């Protein structure tokens, strides 16, 4: 029986493979080692449903033994018995460094039933739905602002439709961004991404959806978002309709051309970061305000206040993008994706992160002063204390895989900040 032995690090990046692995899977060592992850060999749904559990069993019990099937380079099914064990490069008394997988080809026809819950998770993975919090929370903040003022100032129906419409528009941007990143070779070159944080959804690579299907899904979602936008206009104050249209179309334009040619804003030395700031900050909060406010918003102080709500939120979301560019820098450079980290390098880009963080602190203070709400200073304290901690991790670990904790910390900071703002605006 043919056997393959493959070792990988804790993120699944392939470190070694024997000749048996070359024969079974059809990839040369040059194609695989240091460039791909072991998920390459398994159908995407099996990866989503089973792999984490297999690895947990391997760690708890010293090994996992079971049956599954793989797909080789020629897209042929390989029925296999697998044995997974944890590896310790520095000795078993030290921290685990990865896994070793031994695959034995068998004659049994192996089927792996896929649960309905896995199919739901598949949809979440393809669209990166969890990241829509970055667009939904600013909308909730604007709603909280008007709810805190009282006097029935906003249209509840439009508020709900804004949440749904913007979320779907965000999903369409995620899907189309993945499409263009695969098409221009960015994802193919990137083997250093942090799982679930940077490097895109990897849905196409895992076989969860085809390249053509990704494009189709992206345009369907865009059409649905436009339809919901049209419905919103029917109940928007006539004085605000043109402003709603401008904000919505600007957001869709920036979301599409963030990675789409010929503009490919993400590759233009800061325009990508500016796009994220505008889209997930001022454009969302101002567009929502125009859509839900029952009066003429153009000449009121509420417009300025909603702008101030959006600025720090957009800045914090920009830092999520910025810190996620660190692990992707080398591969992005190869495909001319010249964002700020590629342009200035990792070491200097630490200070860009700090500058953006300081700006968000400054505009949070301006917001608290402008609307005379001292409770907002709670969120300022979060940025000072937790933001300072996250920056310290970035400062010290910017060129290490340990940076991932700061990536997650930046995501958590933006979400918690927005939630605090929502609560303080209501009360």
Secondary structure, DSSP 8 states (H G I E B T S, - for coil): --EEEEEEETT-BEEEE-HHHHHHH---HHHHTTT-BGGGGS-HHHIIIIIHHHHHHHHHHS-EEEEEEEE-TTS-EEEEEEEEEEE-TT-TTS---EEEEEEEE-SS-------HHHHHHHHHHHHTGGGGHHHHHHHHHHHHHHHHH-TT-B-HHHHHHHHHHHHHHHHHHHHHHHHHHHHTTHHHH-----TTTSS---TTTTTSS-HHHHHHHHHHHHHHHHHHHHHHHHTS-GGGHHHHHHHHHHHHHHHHHTTSTTT-GGGBTTHHHHHHHHHTTHHHHHHHHHHHBSS-GGGSHHHHHHHHHHHHHHHHHHHHHHHHTTTTHHHHHHTT-B-HHHHHHHHHHHHHHHHHHHHHHHHHHHHHHHTT-GGGHHHHHHHHHHHHHHHHHHHHHTTSGGGHHHHHHHHHHHHHHHHHHHHHHH-
